[in-house]
């Protein structure tokens, strides 16, 4: 995780990584993602996966279980619009 992230972003990322490691729920990860302050966020056709890469989540470096959890998270984010 990047050292220069604001504390609020760092806390959200900790929840996301805990979810990827099976230590946190999908709902907690979704909430963390949706409340994470993103710099220069726009509503074009950029994918959530690109945003994940922005925060250092390298899908190829994840174990199979982590990749599966990330896929579920990304699917759920694509299904529902942001409500925060």
TILOTOR-321896 format. One record per residue: x, y, z of N, C-alpha, C, CB in turn; residue in three letters; residue number from 1. Coordinates in steps of 0.02 Angstrom, whole numbers, m for minus. Glycine has a CB too. Layout:
BEGIN
+--------+--------+--------+--------+--------+--------+--------+--------+--------+--------+--------+--------+------+-----+
|   n.c1 |   n.c2 |   n.c3 |  ca.c1 |  ca.c2 |  ca.c3 |   c.c1 |   c.c2 |   c.c3 |  cb.c1 |  cb.c2 |  cb.c3 | type | seq |
+--------+--------+--------+--------+--------+--------+--------+--------+--------+--------+--------+--------+------+-----+
|      X |      Y |      Z |      X |      Y |      Z |      X |      Y |      Z |      X |      Y |      Z |  ALA | NUM |
...
+--------+--------+--------+--------+--------+--------+--------+--------+--------+--------+--------+--------+------+-----+
This chain:
BEGIN
+--------+--------+--------+--------+--------+--------+--------+--------+--------+--------+--------+--------+------+-----+
|   n.c1 |   n.c2 |   n.c3 |  ca.c1 |  ca.c2 |  ca.c3 |   c.c1 |   c.c2 |   c.c3 |  cb.c1 |  cb.c2 |  cb.c3 | type | seq |
+--------+--------+--------+--------+--------+--------+--------+--------+--------+--------+--------+--------+------+-----+
|     43 |    m59 |      0 |      0 |      0 |      0 |     45 |     62 |      0 |    m48 |      0 |     61 |  UNK |   1 |
|     23 |    113 |    m34 |     63 |    174 |    m41 |     66 |    211 |     26 |     33 |    219 |    m95 |  UNK |   2 |
|    125 |    235 |     43 |    135 |    271 |    106 |    106 |    341 |    105 |    209 |    275 |    122 |  UNK |   3 |
|     96 |    369 |     47 |     74 |    438 |     42 |     m2 |    446 |     39 |    104 |    470 |    m18 |  UNK |   4 |
|    m39 |    394 |     53 |   m112 |    397 |     51 |   m139 |    431 |    114 |   m143 |    327 |     43 |  UNK |   5 |
|   m193 |    468 |    108 |   m225 |    496 |    168 |   m249 |    440 |    214 |   m284 |    542 |    148 |  UNK |   6 |
|   m256 |    456 |    279 |   m277 |    406 |    327 |   m344 |    374 |    310 |   m281 |    437 |    397 |  UNK |   7 |
|   m391 |    414 |    284 |   m457 |    387 |    267 |   m452 |    336 |    210 |   m505 |    444 |    247 |  UNK |   8 |
|   m410 |    351 |    161 |   m400 |    304 |    106 |   m364 |    242 |    130 |   m361 |    338 |     49 |  UNK |   9 |
|   m314 |    251 |    172 |   m276 |    195 |    200 |   m323 |    148 |    238 |   m219 |    220 |    246 |  UNK |  10 |
|   m369 |    176 |    278 |   m416 |    135 |    316 |   m461 |     94 |    269 |   m458 |    179 |    363 |  UNK |  11 |
|   m484 |    126 |    216 |   m526 |     91 |    167 |   m487 |     35 |    134 |   m553 |    139 |    114 |  UNK |  12 |
|   m425 |     48 |    116 |   m384 |     m2 |     84 |   m371 |    m61 |    131 |   m318 |     28 |     61 |  UNK |  13 |
|   m363 |    m48 |    195 |   m353 |   m102 |    243 |   m413 |   m148 |    244 |   m340 |    m74 |    313 |  UNK |  14 |
|   m473 |   m120 |    239 |   m534 |   m161 |    237 |   m535 |   m201 |    172 |   m597 |   m117 |    243 |  UNK |  15 |
|   m517 |   m170 |    116 |   m517 |   m207 |     52 |   m467 |   m265 |     54 |   m499 |   m159 |     m5 |  UNK |  16 |
|   m407 |   m252 |     79 |   m358 |   m306 |     83 |   m381 |   m361 |    132 |   m289 |   m278 |    105 |  UNK |  17 |
|   m412 |   m341 |    186 |   m438 |   m391 |    234 |   m491 |   m434 |    200 |   m468 |   m357 |    296 |  UNK |  18 |
|   m533 |   m404 |    159 |   m583 |   m443 |    121 |   m548 |   m491 |     73 |   m630 |   m395 |     82 |  UNK |  19 |
|   m499 |   m466 |     36 |   m463 |   m509 |    m11 |   m430 |   m568 |     24 |   m411 |   m469 |    m49 |  UNK |  20 |
|   m410 |   m558 |     87 |   m378 |   m612 |    126 |   m429 |   m655 |    163 |   m330 |   m582 |    175 |  UNK |  21 |
|   m494 |   m642 |    154 |   m545 |   m682 |    187 |   m557 |   m664 |    259 |   m526 |   m753 |    183 |  UNK |  22 |
|   m533 |   m605 |    280 |   m540 |   m584 |    350 |   m596 |   m533 |    360 |   m475 |   m555 |    373 |  UNK |  23 |
|   m628 |   m512 |    307 |   m681 |   m462 |    310 |   m736 |   m482 |    262 |   m654 |   m390 |    294 |  UNK |  24 |
|   m796 |   m454 |    272 |   m853 |   m472 |    230 |   m854 |   m433 |    165 |   m918 |   m461 |    268 |  UNK |  25 |
|   m891 |   m460 |    117 |   m901 |   m426 |     54 |   m935 |   m359 |     65 |   m942 |   m470 |      6 |  UNK |  26 |
|   m984 |   m357 |    107 |  m1021 |   m294 |    120 |   m975 |   m241 |    149 |  m1079 |   m306 |    168 |  UNK |  27 |
|   m930 |   m260 |    193 |   m882 |   m212 |    221 |   m836 |   m185 |    166 |   m841 |   m244 |    278 |  UNK |  28 |
|   m814 |   m229 |    122 |   m771 |   m209 |     67 |   m807 |   m162 |     19 |   m744 |   m270 |     29 |  UNK |  29 |
|   m870 |   m178 |      4 |   m909 |   m134 |    m40 |   m918 |    m65 |    m10 |   m978 |   m165 |    m54 |  UNK |  30 |
|   m933 |    m63 |     54 |   m941 |      1 |     89 |   m876 |     40 |     89 |   m966 |    m10 |    160 |  UNK |  31 |
|   m821 |      5 |    103 |   m756 |     38 |    104 |   m740 |     67 |     35 |   m701 |    m10 |    126 |  UNK |  32 |
|   m751 |     28 |    m17 |   m736 |     51 |    m85 |   m778 |    113 |   m103 |   m749 |     m4 |   m137 |  UNK |  33 |
|   m842 |    109 |    m86 |   m887 |    164 |   m105 |   m874 |    228 |    m66 |   m959 |    143 |    m95 |  UNK |  34 |
|   m844 |    221 |     m7 |   m831 |    281 |     33 |   m760 |    305 |     26 |   m845 |    267 |    106 |  UNK |  35 |
|   m719 |    268 |    m12 |   m649 |    288 |    m21 |   m646 |    351 |    m64 |   m609 |    231 |    m53 |  UNK |  36 |
|   m610 |    401 |    m39 |   m602 |    462 |    m80 |   m554 |    448 |   m137 |   m576 |    521 |    m37 |  UNK |  37 |
|   m579 |    455 |   m198 |   m538 |    445 |   m258 |   m522 |    512 |   m288 |   m574 |    399 |   m309 |  UNK |  38 |
|   m459 |    523 |   m304 |   m439 |    586 |   m335 |   m457 |    584 |   m409 |   m364 |    599 |   m326 |  UNK |  39 |
|   m483 |    639 |   m434 |   m498 |    646 |   m506 |   m542 |    591 |   m532 |   m434 |    648 |   m545 |  UNK |  40 |
|   m591 |    571 |   m492 |   m637 |    519 |   m514 |   m685 |    548 |   m566 |   m676 |    488 |   m454 |  UNK |  41 |
|   m693 |    512 |   m621 |   m740 |    533 |   m672 |   m787 |    475 |   m687 |   m704 |    557 |   m736 |  UNK |  42 |
|   m842 |    491 |   m720 |   m894 |    441 |   m731 |   m894 |    415 |   m802 |   m962 |    471 |   m716 |  UNK |  43 |
|   m836 |    412 |   m834 |   m834 |    385 |   m902 |   m832 |    309 |   m899 |   m773 |    413 |   m941 |  UNK |  44 |
|   m811 |    278 |   m952 |   m814 |    205 |   m957 |   m754 |    170 |   m925 |   m818 |    186 |  m1029 |  UNK |  45 |
|   m715 |    204 |   m884 |   m660 |    172 |   m849 |   m687 |    116 |   m805 |   m619 |    224 |   m806 |  UNK |  46 |
|   m650 |     63 |   m800 |   m673 |      6 |   m761 |   m651 |     12 |   m689 |   m648 |    m59 |   m790 |  UNK |  47 |
|   m686 |    m22 |   m645 |   m668 |    m25 |   m575 |   m599 |    m57 |   m567 |   m721 |    m63 |   m534 |  UNK |  48 |
|   m583 |   m103 |   m611 |   m518 |   m136 |   m608 |   m462 |    m85 |   m617 |   m513 |   m190 |   m661 |  UNK |  49 |
|   m471 |    m35 |   m660 |   m421 |     17 |   m668 |   m413 |     56 |   m603 |   m440 |     64 |   m725 |  UNK |  50 |
|   m468 |     69 |   m568 |   m464 |    104 |   m505 |   m428 |     60 |   m453 |   m534 |    122 |   m480 |  UNK |  51 |
|   m440 |     m5 |   m455 |   m406 |    m50 |   m409 |   m331 |    m47 |   m421 |   m432 |   m122 |   m417 |  UNK |  52 |
|   m311 |    m45 |   m483 |   m239 |    m42 |   m499 |   m210 |     24 |   m474 |   m228 |    m48 |   m575 |  UNK |  53 |
|   m248 |     77 |   m475 |   m226 |    141 |   m450 |   m203 |    136 |   m377 |   m281 |    193 |   m456 |  UNK |  54 |
|   m237 |     95 |   m338 |   m221 |     87 |   m268 |   m175 |     28 |   m254 |   m284 |     80 |   m228 |  UNK |  55 |
|   m145 |      1 |   m305 |    m95 |    m51 |   m295 |   m121 |   m122 |   m292 |    m59 |    m37 |   m235 |  UNK |  56 |
|   m183 |   m133 |   m311 |   m209 |   m201 |   m312 |   m192 |   m231 |   m379 |   m287 |   m202 |   m298 |  UNK |  57 |
|   m142 |   m273 |   m380 |   m119 |   m306 |   m441 |   m152 |   m374 |   m444 |    m41 |   m312 |   m443 |  UNK |  58 |
|   m202 |   m381 |   m486 |   m240 |   m443 |   m490 |   m197 |   m504 |   m504 |   m293 |   m436 |   m544 |  UNK |  59 |
|   m146 |   m496 |   m546 |   m103 |   m552 |   m563 |    m60 |   m576 |   m504 |    m58 |   m533 |   m620 |  UNK |  60 |
|    m48 |   m532 |   m456 |     m7 |   m551 |   m399 |    m48 |   m584 |   m343 |     28 |   m489 |   m372 |  UNK |  61 |
|   m114 |   m585 |   m350 |   m157 |   m614 |   m299 |   m161 |   m689 |   m306 |   m227 |   m584 |   m303 |  UNK |  62 |
|   m172 |   m723 |   m250 |   m185 |   m795 |   m250 |   m253 |   m807 |   m282 |   m181 |   m825 |   m178 |  UNK |  63 |
|   m266 |   m869 |   m302 |   m329 |   m886 |   m335 |   m390 |   m866 |   m293 |   m332 |   m961 |   m350 |  UNK |  64 |
|   m387 |   m878 |   m228 |   m444 |   m860 |   m185 |   m453 |   m784 |   m183 |   m433 |   m887 |   m113 |  UNK |  65 |
|   m398 |   m747 |   m181 |   m402 |   m674 |   m180 |   m429 |   m648 |   m246 |   m333 |   m644 |   m165 |  UNK |  66 |
|   m407 |   m678 |   m302 |   m432 |   m658 |   m367 |   m507 |   m670 |   m372 |   m396 |   m696 |   m423 |  UNK |  67 |
|   m530 |   m725 |   m344 |   m602 |   m741 |   m345 |   m641 |   m689 |   m304 |   m614 |   m812 |   m318 |  UNK |  68 |
|   m614 |   m672 |   m245 |   m648 |   m622 |   m203 |   m649 |   m554 |   m238 |   m613 |   m615 |   m135 |  UNK |  69 |
|   m593 |   m536 |   m271 |   m591 |   m473 |   m307 |   m642 |   m473 |   m364 |   m520 |   m459 |   m335 |  UNK |  70 |
|   m648 |   m529 |   m399 |   m696 |   m534 |   m454 |   m768 |   m523 |   m428 |   m690 |   m602 |   m489 |  UNK |  71 |
|   m783 |   m553 |   m371 |   m850 |   m544 |   m341 |   m861 |   m471 |   m323 |   m859 |   m590 |   m279 |  UNK |  72 |
|   m811 |   m440 |   m292 |   m816 |   m370 |   m273 |   m828 |   m326 |   m334 |   m752 |   m347 |   m236 |  UNK |  73 |
|   m789 |   m337 |   m387 |   m797 |   m297 |   m448 |   m865 |   m308 |   m480 |   m742 |   m314 |   m497 |  UNK |  74 |
|   m890 |   m369 |   m480 |   m957 |   m383 |   m507 |  m1010 |   m346 |   m469 |   m972 |   m458 |   m506 |  UNK |  75 |
|  m1005 |   m348 |   m403 |  m1055 |   m313 |   m361 |  m1051 |   m238 |   m371 |  m1044 |   m330 |   m287 |  UNK |  76 |
|   m992 |   m211 |   m379 |   m986 |   m139 |   m391 |  m1016 |   m119 |   m458 |   m913 |   m117 |   m388 |  UNK |  77 |
|  m1009 |   m162 |   m507 |  m1038 |   m149 |   m574 |  m1114 |   m155 |   m574 |  m1008 |   m197 |   m626 |  UNK |  78 |
|  m1141 |   m196 |   m529 |  m1214 |   m207 |   m527 |  m1252 |   m148 |   m500 |  m1229 |   m267 |   m485 |  UNK |  79 |
|  m1225 |   m115 |   m450 |  m1262 |    m61 |   m416 |  m1224 |      5 |   m423 |  m1273 |    m77 |   m341 |  UNK |  80 |
|  m1259 |     58 |   m437 |  m1226 |    124 |   m440 |  m1203 |    145 |   m370 |  m1274 |    177 |   m469 |  UNK |  81 |
|  m1153 |    187 |   m367 |  m1129 |    213 |   m304 |  m1185 |    251 |   m270 |  m1067 |    257 |   m313 |  UNK |  82 |
|  m1194 |    238 |   m205 |  m1247 |    271 |   m168 |  m1219 |    320 |   m117 |  m1290 |    221 |   m133 |  UNK |  83 |
|  m1153 |    327 |   m114 |  m1124 |    371 |    m65 |  m1106 |    437 |    m97 |  m1062 |    339 |    m32 |  UNK |  84 |
+--------+--------+--------+--------+--------+--------+--------+--------+--------+--------+--------+--------+------+-----+
